[in-house]
């Protein structure tokens, strides 16, 4: 079974420390104040965690350990990654949950399983027992490749792709490389 402890290295490589980019919507709190992102924790997400709009100081104060607790509890656990047999598949799913959100990711995974692997899952945005069973019943490399391609297509449709597409694409490719799986980048 997959383990979050093995995923931490991927996250540490993908997520930087504090940054404050004007074009990154995740750097703004609900008051539309530019307060930044730290260790991959966005201001919008952190606001839900602390129950109020974070300040720049709040964002700067997030430690790597706190970020990992949030990643584990709010993303890894939400997609039930501990129940996935393949570490590679668990990571490609959990990593996208962090970038997009668990519901978006679950729908992508469910559509992939239905379209390419002949499953009949309800596309409801929640990875439950049937989704886990389906994930664990198919070829892990082929599933990883299909999820990676759907992630890239999802990113390409976002208005922010022009600013962050290279970074998002690199993140997917790096995960593939970690597991010896080639992620083919279609023309972006």
Residue, then its C-alpha position, 0 to 999 in steps of 0.5 A: x500500500x502507498x505511504x505518505x512518508x514516501x510522497x513527502x520527498x516529491x512534495x518537498x521538491x515540487x513545493x517551494x518556500x514562501x512566495x508572493x506572486x501577483x498573478x497566482x490567485x492562490x496568493x490572495x485571501x478573501x479580502x483580495x489581499x496579496x498575502x502569499x503562499x508558503x510550502x505549497x499552502x495557498x492563502x485561499x486554502x489556509x483561510x479555510x483551515x484557520x477560519x479567517x483571512x490569513x495575513x502575510x505574517x500568517x502565511x510566512x509562519x507556516x512551517x514545512x511540518x505544518x504543511x505536511x500535516x495539512x497535505x496528509x490530512x486534507x489531500x492524501x487522506x481525502x483521496x484515500x491514498x493509503x488504500x491504493x496499492x501503487x505508490x506511483x498512482x497514489x502520488x499522481x492522484x494526491x499531487x493533483x488533489x493538492x494542485x486542483x482539489x480532491x473533488x476535481x481529481x476524483x472526477x478525473x480518476x473516475x472518468x479515466x477508469x470508466x473511459x480507458x479501463x471499462x469501469x462503471x463508476x459514478x463520477x461523483x468527485x468522491x473516491x470511495x470503496x468502488x473507486x479504490x477497488x477499480x484503481x487497484x484492479x488495473x495496470x498501474x503504469x497505464x493508469x498513471x499515464x492516463x491520469x497524467x495525460x488528463x492532468x495535463x489536459x486539465x491544466x491546459x484549459x485553465x486561464x492561468x496556464x500561460x503563467x504556470x503551465x510550465x511549472x504544472x507540466x514539470x511537476x507531472x513529468x517529474x512524478x513520472x520520472x520518479x517512477x520510471x514512467x514517461x509522461x508524453x507532453x502533447x503540444x502545450 
